Amino acid sequence: MVINFGAGPAKLPKEVFVEVQQELLNYANTGLSIMEISHRAKDYITLHDATMQSVRDILNLPDNYKVILLQGGATGQFAGVPLNLIGRTGTADYIVTGGWSSKAAKEAAKYGKVNLVLPKVSKHTTIPDQSTWNLDPNASYVYYCDNETADGVEFPFIPETNGVPLVVDMSSNIFSRTFDITKFGIVYAGAQKNFGPAGITLVIVREDLMNHALPITPAILNYKDNFAADSEYNTPPTFIIYVVGKVLNWIKKSGGIKAMADNSQKKSQLVYDRIDNSGGFYSCPIEKPYRSRMNVVFRIGGGDEALEAEFLKGAQELKMTQLKGHRSVGGIRASLYNAVTLDDTETLVKHMDAFLAKHKQ
Ligand SMILES: *Cc1c(COP(=O)(O)O)cnc(C)c1O
């Protein structure tokens, strides 16, 4: 069996695929595939509402946090966030800690003034101490990316904004650890890293923040309009939402976020320990407290591309796939999302051990 360490679209639980396969030609005894059922039909609405409720249940959301499902990917929200919120004061703070938050800041600058909280750097390997941050008390919101998928940098804390609404991109680590939702104004995440196929983005918005959209905001990105329409302002990607519902049920059955968090800790620790105990053969450029539990980034032989290619080829022969680092970073990236098991990770670590033994001295 192939082990998928891809960064996204990423591995999903096999049981989900099996269920989807079983139901594909005849959903809930309708005689129809879920793909050909109207988004206004009762059978679809039932699963749509159940999916939204699963999000609320798993994340334990209070009533004043609203769940919306939108298209356009996480990239759509790079525009959606400023369009809906920068109108409060006209400016926003961006904490850039990697490639994705950098892109988000560039997009936001089309709609208002963007203040970069941190000095620009060429490589993202850490998160500077909060005491050094240049926060603007007049900002409409403070934006950050909780886990930088390409760089392998993850926040070990929630930023303190002194009352300014906090907005977070959790595309690659939502449902992997618990967090205090009341610290946030907006949380969003594309599905294809940790909870479904590509094609839907989960947006959680504190109710009082829905009234600031710029007049030019397209209806399909407007939080208020989409919430009012139960995320059916236009035709939603019904099949994707159906699969997401199944992944969320799998999370619930598997012990909820607590279990996902424990596993993430164990899996990532296993790989980081190998890196740190390899006498420098493997190296992770990220400072320890900020190393991602989801995307473990490392180099081999100090960045020896021939060695890295050999490592990837050997992994492929052992049926481990999609381990190549992001093109902006290079090296190896092992993505350890919720569906990746401890066994999968142990197989990778065995390959690391054998490769080290072969090449050391
Ligand atoms: C993948 C990713 C994105 C972009 O997602 P798209 O769905 O391709 O737009 C944005 N932010 C983070 C953190 C990601 O991992």
The ligand as an SDF file (V2000), in Angstrom:
LIG
                    3D

 15 15  0  0  0  0  0  0  0  0999 V2000
   -2.5320   25.4290    0.7160 C   0  0  0  0  0  0  0  0  0  0  0  0
   -2.6140   26.6570    1.5230 C   0  0  0  0  0  0  0  0  0  0  0  0
   -3.2050   27.8320    1.0300 C   0  0  0  0  0  0  0  0  0  0  0  0
   -3.7580   27.9290   -0.3790 C   0  0  0  0  0  0  0  0  0  0  0  0
   -4.8360   27.0960   -0.5660 O   0  0  0  0  0  0  0  0  0  0  0  0
   -5.6610   27.0740   -1.9300 P   0  0  0  0  0  0  0  0  0  0  0  0
   -6.8360   26.2420   -1.5780 O   0  0  0  0  0  0  0  0  0  0  0  0
   -4.7750   26.4750   -2.9680 O   0  0  0  0  0  0  0  0  0  0  0  0
   -6.0320   28.4680   -2.2620 O   0  0  0  0  0  0  0  0  0  0  0  0
   -3.2690   28.9220    1.8620 C   0  0  0  0  0  0  0  0  0  0  0  0
   -2.7900   28.8850    3.1200 N   0  0  0  0  0  0  0  0  0  0  0  0
   -2.2180   27.7790    3.6160 C   0  0  0  0  0  0  0  0  0  0  0  0
   -1.7060   27.7900    5.0170 C   0  0  0  0  0  0  0  0  0  0  0  0
   -2.1090   26.6330    2.8440 C   0  0  0  0  0  0  0  0  0  0  0  0
   -1.5450   25.5270    3.3500 O   0  0  0  0  0  0  0  0  0  0  0  0
  1  2  1  0
  2  3  1  0
  2 14  2  0
  3  4  1  0
  3 10  2  0
  4  5  1  0
  5  6  1  0
  6  7  2  0
  6  8  1  0
  6  9  1  0
 10 11  1  0
 11 12  2  0
 12 13  1  0
 12 14  1  0
 14 15  1  0
M  END
$$$$
